[in-house]
Amino acid sequence: MSTAGQVSQKNTRSTARLQTLHIMTINVHKGFSFFNRRHVLPELRDAVNTLSTDMVFLQEVIGVNRKHAIRFYDWPDVPQYEYLADTMWPDFAYGRNAVYPDGDHGNALLSRFPILSYENRDISITGTEERGLLHCLLDVPGHSRVHAICVHLGLRQAHRLEQLMLLCELLESIPKSEPIIIAGDFNDWRLQANKILAECDVHEVFVSHYGRPAKSFPARWPFLRLDRIYIRNACVRNPEALYHRPWSHLSDHVPLIAEVCL
Protein backbone atom coordinates (compact mmCIF):
# COMPACT_ATOMS: atom_id res chain seq x y z
CA MET A 1 0.00 0.00 0.00
CA SER A 2 1.31 3.48 -0.76
CA THR A 3 0.24 7.07 -0.53
CA ALA A 4 1.19 9.73 -3.03
CA GLY A 5 0.94 13.47 -3.16
CA GLN A 6 1.87 16.67 -4.87
CA VAL A 7 3.84 19.38 -3.08
CA SER A 8 3.45 23.02 -3.98
CA GLN A 9 6.47 24.51 -5.72
CA LYS A 10 7.60 27.52 -3.71
CA ASN A 11 11.06 27.84 -5.25
CA THR A 12 11.84 29.54 -8.52
CA ARG A 13 13.46 27.25 -11.09
CA SER A 14 16.95 28.25 -12.04
CA THR A 15 18.59 27.66 -15.38
CA ALA A 16 21.98 27.29 -13.71
CA ARG A 17 23.20 23.73 -13.34
CA LEU A 18 23.71 22.73 -9.73
CA GLN A 19 26.73 20.47 -9.30
CA THR A 20 26.66 19.62 -5.58
CA LEU A 21 23.92 18.83 -3.07
CA HIS A 22 24.67 19.06 0.65
CA ILE A 23 22.58 16.44 2.41
CA MET A 24 21.96 15.22 5.93
CA THR A 25 20.18 12.22 7.44
CA ILE A 26 19.12 11.86 11.07
CA ASN A 27 16.76 9.72 13.10
CA VAL A 28 15.28 12.48 15.27
CA HIS A 29 13.98 10.05 17.94
CA LYS A 30 10.62 11.89 17.97
CA GLY A 31 12.31 15.04 19.26
CA PHE A 32 13.74 13.55 22.45
CA SER A 33 17.26 13.01 23.75
CA PHE A 34 18.78 9.60 24.52
CA PHE A 35 16.58 7.57 26.92
CA ASN A 36 13.80 10.15 26.30
CA ARG A 37 15.16 12.32 29.09
CA ARG A 38 14.49 15.71 27.49
CA HIS A 39 12.38 17.26 24.75
CA VAL A 40 15.09 18.74 22.51
CA LEU A 41 13.30 19.64 19.27
CA PRO A 42 14.00 23.41 19.55
CA GLU A 43 17.71 22.68 20.11
CA LEU A 44 17.70 20.21 17.23
CA ARG A 45 16.18 22.80 14.90
CA ASP A 46 18.86 25.33 15.83
CA ALA A 47 21.61 22.76 15.23
CA VAL A 48 20.22 21.61 11.87
CA ASN A 49 19.87 25.21 10.71
CA THR A 50 23.59 25.86 11.23
CA LEU A 51 24.53 23.31 8.53
CA SER A 52 22.66 24.98 5.64
CA THR A 53 22.09 21.66 3.90
CA ASP A 54 20.03 21.36 0.72
CA MET A 55 18.14 18.24 1.80
CA VAL A 56 17.45 16.70 5.19
CA PHE A 57 16.26 13.09 5.49
CA LEU A 58 14.33 12.55 8.74
CA GLN A 59 13.24 9.34 10.44
CA GLU A 60 10.99 8.92 13.50
CA VAL A 61 9.56 12.39 13.02
CA ILE A 62 6.14 13.10 14.54
CA GLY A 63 3.21 14.43 12.58
CA VAL A 64 0.81 14.69 15.53
CA ASN A 65 1.02 13.72 19.19
CA ARG A 66 -1.80 15.09 21.31
CA LYS A 67 -0.42 13.75 24.60
CA HIS A 68 3.00 15.40 24.12
CA ALA A 69 1.32 18.63 23.02
CA ILE A 70 -0.30 18.85 26.46
CA ARG A 71 2.73 17.68 28.44
CA PHE A 72 5.49 19.89 26.96
CA TYR A 73 5.18 23.67 26.99
CA ASP A 74 7.49 24.05 23.96
CA TRP A 75 5.76 21.45 21.78
CA PRO A 76 5.24 23.01 18.32
CA ASP A 77 1.80 23.87 16.99
CA VAL A 78 2.74 22.37 13.61
CA PRO A 79 4.07 18.89 12.69
CA GLN A 80 7.69 18.31 13.72
CA TYR A 81 8.93 18.17 10.13
CA GLU A 82 7.31 21.52 9.35
CA TYR A 83 8.76 23.00 12.54
CA LEU A 84 12.24 21.76 11.58
CA ALA A 85 11.87 23.04 8.03
CA ASP A 86 11.21 26.54 9.40
CA THR A 87 12.17 29.09 6.72
CA MET A 88 15.23 27.24 5.40
CA TRP A 89 13.55 24.37 3.53
CA PRO A 90 10.48 25.67 1.70
CA ASP A 91 9.42 22.25 0.42
CA PHE A 92 8.83 19.16 2.53
CA ALA A 93 7.11 15.80 2.28
CA TYR A 94 5.94 13.46 5.02
CA GLY A 95 5.32 9.72 4.92
CA ARG A 96 3.19 8.57 7.85
CA ASN A 97 4.20 5.06 8.91
CA ALA A 98 2.95 4.47 12.45
CA VAL A 99 -0.51 5.51 13.65
CA TYR A 100 -1.60 5.24 17.29
CA PRO A 101 -4.36 6.71 19.48
CA ASP A 102 -2.48 9.93 20.28
CA GLY A 103 -0.98 10.58 16.84
CA ASP A 104 1.48 9.35 14.24
CA HIS A 105 5.12 9.39 13.12
CA GLY A 106 7.13 8.47 10.03
CA ASN A 107 9.77 9.69 7.58
CA ALA A 108 10.13 13.15 6.07
CA LEU A 109 12.25 15.03 3.56
CA LEU A 110 13.06 18.73 3.80
CA SER A 111 14.25 20.31 0.55
CA ARG A 112 15.49 23.63 -0.81
CA PHE A 113 14.29 22.51 -4.24
CA PRO A 114 10.75 21.83 -5.46
CA ILE A 115 9.42 18.37 -4.65
CA LEU A 116 7.45 17.55 -7.79
CA SER A 117 5.73 14.53 -6.29
CA TYR A 118 6.14 11.98 -3.52
CA GLU A 119 5.00 8.47 -2.64
CA ASN A 120 5.13 6.75 0.73
CA ARG A 121 5.49 2.99 0.25
CA ASP A 122 4.33 0.79 3.10
CA ILE A 123 7.02 -1.87 3.64
CA SER A 124 5.68 -3.19 6.96
CA ILE A 125 5.99 -6.97 7.10
CA THR A 126 4.04 -8.32 10.07
CA GLY A 127 3.26 -7.31 13.63
CA THR A 128 3.40 -3.78 14.99
CA GLU A 129 6.59 -2.48 13.28
CA GLU A 130 5.22 -0.01 10.75
CA ARG A 131 7.92 0.98 8.23
CA GLY A 132 8.01 2.96 5.01
CA LEU A 133 10.00 4.24 2.06
CA LEU A 134 9.37 7.91 1.28
CA HIS A 135 10.22 8.39 -2.40
CA CYS A 136 10.40 12.01 -3.57
CA LEU A 137 11.02 13.37 -7.06
CA LEU A 138 12.87 16.70 -6.99
CA ASP A 139 13.41 19.42 -9.56
CA VAL A 140 17.07 20.38 -9.07
CA PRO A 141 18.53 23.08 -11.37
CA GLY A 142 20.07 21.41 -14.40
CA HIS A 143 18.79 17.98 -13.29
CA SER A 144 15.04 17.97 -13.76
CA ARG A 145 14.54 14.57 -12.10
CA VAL A 146 16.50 13.71 -8.94
CA HIS A 147 15.16 10.93 -6.72
CA ALA A 148 15.44 11.07 -2.93
CA ILE A 149 14.37 8.05 -0.87
CA CYS A 150 14.11 8.29 2.93
CA VAL A 151 14.38 4.87 4.58
CA HIS A 152 13.61 3.36 7.99
CA LEU A 153 13.89 -0.43 8.11
CA GLY A 154 12.75 -2.89 10.76
CA LEU A 155 14.53 -4.24 13.83
CA ARG A 156 14.23 -7.90 12.82
CA GLN A 157 16.76 -9.34 10.40
CA ALA A 158 14.18 -11.32 8.42
CA HIS A 159 12.02 -8.21 8.03
CA ARG A 160 14.97 -6.09 6.89
CA LEU A 161 15.91 -8.58 4.19
CA GLU A 162 12.37 -8.48 2.80
CA GLN A 163 12.32 -4.68 3.04
CA LEU A 164 15.64 -4.42 1.20
CA MET A 165 14.16 -6.45 -1.63
CA LEU A 166 11.19 -4.06 -1.72
CA LEU A 167 13.66 -1.18 -1.91
CA CYS A 168 15.39 -2.94 -4.81
CA GLU A 169 12.03 -3.23 -6.59
CA LEU A 170 11.58 0.51 -6.24
CA LEU A 171 15.09 1.17 -7.55
CA GLU A 172 14.51 -1.07 -10.56
CA SER A 173 11.44 1.00 -11.47
CA ILE A 174 13.51 4.21 -11.73
CA PRO A 175 15.17 5.00 -15.09
CA LYS A 176 18.82 3.95 -15.01
CA SER A 177 20.07 7.39 -16.04
CA GLU A 178 18.43 9.38 -13.22
CA PRO A 179 20.35 10.30 -10.03
CA ILE A 180 19.22 8.63 -6.80
CA ILE A 181 20.04 9.50 -3.18
CA ILE A 182 18.93 7.03 -0.50
CA ALA A 183 19.41 7.85 3.18
CA GLY A 184 18.12 6.85 6.55
CA ASP A 185 18.11 4.39 9.42
CA PHE A 186 18.65 0.90 8.01
CA ASN A 187 18.99 -0.82 11.43
CA ASP A 188 21.48 -3.03 9.58
CA TRP A 189 23.78 -3.97 12.43
CA ARG A 190 24.62 -7.25 10.66
CA LEU A 191 25.89 -5.32 7.60
CA GLN A 192 23.79 -7.12 4.99
CA ALA A 193 22.39 -4.15 3.07
CA ASN A 194 25.50 -3.20 1.08
CA LYS A 195 25.74 -6.53 -0.72
CA ILE A 196 22.03 -6.59 -1.55
CA LEU A 197 21.85 -2.99 -2.75
CA ALA A 198 25.05 -3.29 -4.80
CA GLU A 199 23.03 -5.56 -7.11
CA CYS A 200 20.83 -2.51 -7.80
CA ASP A 201 23.98 -0.50 -8.63
CA VAL A 202 23.79 1.75 -5.55
CA HIS A 203 26.79 2.23 -3.28
CA GLU A 204 27.18 3.43 0.29
CA VAL A 205 29.25 6.61 0.57
CA PHE A 206 31.13 5.83 3.80
CA VAL A 207 32.06 2.40 2.49
CA SER A 208 33.37 4.00 -0.71
CA HIS A 209 35.50 6.49 1.24
CA TYR A 210 36.47 4.69 4.44
CA GLY A 211 35.83 1.00 3.78
CA ARG A 212 32.96 0.62 6.30
CA PRO A 213 29.67 2.31 7.16
CA ALA A 214 29.81 4.98 9.84
CA LYS A 215 29.22 4.09 13.48
CA SER A 216 26.01 5.89 14.35
CA PHE A 217 24.29 4.28 17.35
CA PRO A 218 23.97 4.98 20.21
CA ALA A 219 24.89 8.62 19.80
CA ARG A 220 26.80 8.97 23.08
CA TRP A 221 28.93 5.85 22.53
CA PRO A 222 28.43 4.81 18.89
CA PHE A 223 29.48 1.31 17.91
CA LEU A 224 26.64 0.04 15.68
CA ARG A 225 26.64 1.04 11.99
CA LEU A 226 22.92 1.61 11.45
CA ASP A 227 22.55 4.79 9.39
CA ARG A 228 23.52 4.97 5.72
CA ILE A 229 23.70 7.12 2.60
CA TYR A 230 23.57 5.37 -0.79
CA ILE A 231 23.86 6.93 -4.25
CA ARG A 232 23.42 6.02 -7.91
CA ASN A 233 24.50 8.11 -10.92
CA ALA A 234 26.34 10.48 -8.59
CA CYS A 235 29.55 10.70 -6.60
CA VAL A 236 30.22 12.00 -3.11
CA ARG A 237 32.68 14.17 -1.21
CA ASN A 238 33.38 14.65 2.48
CA PRO A 239 31.01 12.15 4.12
CA GLU A 240 31.05 12.78 7.85
CA ALA A 241 29.37 11.47 11.00
CA LEU A 242 28.68 14.27 13.49
CA TYR A 243 29.91 12.78 16.76
CA HIS A 244 30.59 16.01 18.63
CA ARG A 245 28.26 18.17 20.66
CA PRO A 246 25.53 19.22 20.32
CA TRP A 247 24.67 16.26 18.05
CA SER A 248 25.63 13.59 20.57
CA HIS A 249 22.94 14.92 22.92
CA LEU A 250 20.09 15.64 20.47
CA SER A 251 19.03 12.11 19.52
CA ASP A 252 19.96 8.49 20.05
CA HIS A 253 21.45 8.39 16.50
CA VAL A 254 24.44 10.27 15.09
CA PRO A 255 23.59 12.43 12.04
CA LEU A 256 25.42 11.80 8.76
CA ILE A 257 26.24 14.49 6.20
CA ALA A 258 27.78 14.41 2.73
CA GLU A 259 28.25 16.41 -0.47
CA VAL A 260 26.60 14.60 -3.39
CA CYS A 261 27.96 15.60 -6.79
CA LEU A 262 25.55 15.19 -9.70
C-alpha positions in Angstrom: 0.0 0.0 0.0 1.3 3.5 -0.8 0.2 7.1 -0.5 1.2 9.7 -3.0 0.9 13.5 -3.2 1.9 16.7 -4.9 3.8 19.4 -3.1 3.4 23.0 -4.0 6.5 24.5 -5.7 7.6 27.5 -3.7 11.1 27.8 -5.3 11.8 29.5 -8.5 13.5 27.2 -11.1 16.9 28.3 -12.0 18.6 27.7 -15.4 22.0 27.3 -13.7 23.2 23.7 -13.3 23.7 22.7 -9.7 26.7 20.5 -9.3 26.7 19.6 -5.6 23.9 18.8 -3.1 24.7 19.1 0.6 22.6 16.4 2.4 22.0 15.2 5.9 20.2 12.2 7.4 19.1 11.9 11.1 16.8 9.7 13.1 15.3 12.5 15.3 14.0 10.0 17.9 10.6 11.9 18.0 12.3 15.0 19.3 13.7 13.6 22.4 17.3 13.0 23.7 18.8 9.6 24.5 16.6 7.6 26.9 13.8 10.1 26.3 15.2 12.3 29.1 14.5 15.7 27.5 12.4 17.3 24.7 15.1 18.7 22.5 13.3 19.6 19.3 14.0 23.4 19.5 17.7 22.7 20.1 17.7 20.2 17.2 16.2 22.8 14.9 18.9 25.3 15.8 21.6 22.8 15.2 20.2 21.6 11.9 19.9 25.2 10.7 23.6 25.9 11.2 24.5 23.3 8.5 22.7 25.0 5.6 22.1 21.7 3.9 20.0 21.4 0.7 18.1 18.2 1.8 17.4 16.7 5.2 16.3 13.1 5.5 14.3 12.6 8.7 13.2 9.3 10.4 11.0 8.9 13.5 9.6 12.4 13.0 6.1 13.1 14.5 3.2 14.4 12.6 0.8 14.7 15.5 1.0 13.7 19.2 -1.8 15.1 21.3 -0.4 13.7 24.6 3.0 15.4 24.1 1.3 18.6 23.0 -0.3 18.8 26.5 2.7 17.7 28.4 5.5 19.9 27.0 5.2 23.7 27.0 7.5 24.1 24.0 5.8 21.4 21.8 5.2 23.0 18.3 1.8 23.9 17.0 2.7 22.4 13.6 4.1 18.9 12.7 7.7 18.3 13.7 8.9 18.2 10.1 7.3 21.5 9.4 8.8 23.0 12.5 12.2 21.8 11.6 11.9 23.0 8.0 11.2 26.5 9.4 12.2 29.1 6.7 15.2 27.2 5.4 13.6 24.4 3.5 10.5 25.7 1.7 9.4 22.3 0.4 8.8 19.2 2.5 7.1 15.8 2.3 5.9 13.5 5.0 5.3 9.7 4.9 3.2 8.6 7.9 4.2 5.1 8.9 3.0 4.5 12.5 -0.5 5.5 13.7 -1.6 5.2 17.3 -4.4 6.7 19.5 -2.5 9.9 20.3 -1.0 10.6 16.8 1.5 9.4 14.2 5.1 9.4 13.1 7.1 8.5 10.0 9.8 9.7 7.6 10.1 13.2 6.1 12.2 15.0 3.6 13.1 18.7 3.8 14.3 20.3 0.5 15.5 23.6 -0.8 14.3 22.5 -4.2 10.7 21.8 -5.5 9.4 18.4 -4.7 7.4 17.6 -7.8 5.7 14.5 -6.3 6.1 12.0 -3.5 5.0 8.5 -2.6 5.1 6.8 0.7 5.5 3.0 0.3 4.3 0.8 3.1 7.0 -1.9 3.6 5.7 -3.2 7.0 6.0 -7.0 7.1 4.0 -8.3 10.1 3.3 -7.3 13.6 3.4 -3.8 15.0 6.6 -2.5 13.3 5.2 0.0 10.7 7.9 1.0 8.2 8.0 3.0 5.0 10.0 4.2 2.1 9.4 7.9 1.3 10.2 8.4 -2.4 10.4 12.0 -3.6 11.0 13.4 -7.1 12.9 16.7 -7.0 13.4 19.4 -9.6 17.1 20.4 -9.1 18.5 23.1 -11.4 20.1 21.4 -14.4 18.8 18.0 -13.3 15.0 18.0 -13.8 14.5 14.6 -12.1 16.5 13.7 -8.9 15.2 10.9 -6.7 15.4 11.1 -2.9 14.4 8.0 -0.9 14.1 8.3 2.9 14.4 4.9 4.6 13.6 3.4 8.0 13.9 -0.4 8.1 12.8 -2.9 10.8 14.5 -4.2 13.8 14.2 -7.9 12.8 16.8 -9.3 10.4 14.2 -11.3 8.4 12.0 -8.2 8.0 15.0 -6.1 6.9 15.9 -8.6 4.2 12.4 -8.5 2.8 12.3 -4.7 3.0 15.6 -4.4 1.2 14.2 -6.5 -1.6 11.2 -4.1 -1.7 13.7 -1.2 -1.9 15.4 -2.9 -4.8 12.0 -3.2 -6.6 11.6 0.5 -6.2 15.1 1.2 -7.6 14.5 -1.1 -10.6 11.4 1.0 -11.5 13.5 4.2 -11.7 15.2 5.0 -15.1 18.8 4.0 -15.0 20.1 7.4 -16.0 18.4 9.4 -13.2 20.4 10.3 -10.0 19.2 8.6 -6.8 20.0 9.5 -3.2 18.9 7.0 -0.5 19.4 7.8 3.2 18.1 6.8 6.6 18.1 4.4 9.4 18.7 0.9 8.0 19.0 -0.8 11.4 21.5 -3.0 9.6 23.8 -4.0 12.4 24.6 -7.3 10.7 25.9 -5.3 7.6 23.8 -7.1 5.0 22.4 -4.1 3.1 25.5 -3.2 1.1 25.7 -6.5 -0.7 22.0 -6.6 -1.6 21.8 -3.0 -2.8 25.0 -3.3 -4.8 23.0 -5.6 -7.1 20.8 -2.5 -7.8 24.0 -0.5 -8.6 23.8 1.7 -5.6 26.8 2.2 -3.3 27.2 3.4 0.3 29.2 6.6 0.6 31.1 5.8 3.8 32.1 2.4 2.5 33.4 4.0 -0.7 35.5 6.5 1.2 36.5 4.7 4.4 35.8 1.0 3.8 33.0 0.6 6.3 29.7 2.3 7.2 29.8 5.0 9.8 29.2 4.1 13.5 26.0 5.9 14.4 24.3 4.3 17.4 24.0 5.0 20.2 24.9 8.6 19.8 26.8 9.0 23.1 28.9 5.9 22.5 28.4 4.8 18.9 29.5 1.3 17.9 26.6 0.0 15.7 26.6 1.0 12.0 22.9 1.6 11.4 22.5 4.8 9.4 23.5 5.0 5.7 23.7 7.1 2.6 23.6 5.4 -0.8 23.9 6.9 -4.2 23.4 6.0 -7.9 24.5 8.1 -10.9 26.3 10.5 -8.6 29.6 10.7 -6.6 30.2 12.0 -3.1 32.7 14.2 -1.2 33.4 14.7 2.5 31.0 12.2 4.1 31.0 12.8 7.9 29.4 11.5 11.0 28.7 14.3 13.5 29.9 12.8 16.8 30.6 16.0 18.6 28.3 18.2 20.7 25.5 19.2 20.3 24.7 16.3 18.1 25.6 13.6 20.6 22.9 14.9 22.9 20.1 15.6 20.5 19.0 12.1 19.5 20.0 8.5 20.1 21.4 8.4 16.5 24.4 10.3 15.1 23.6 12.4 12.0 25.4 11.8 8.8 26.2 14.5 6.2 27.8 14.4 2.7 28.2 16.4 -0.5 26.6 14.6 -3.4 28.0 15.6 -6.8 25.6 15.2 -9.7 
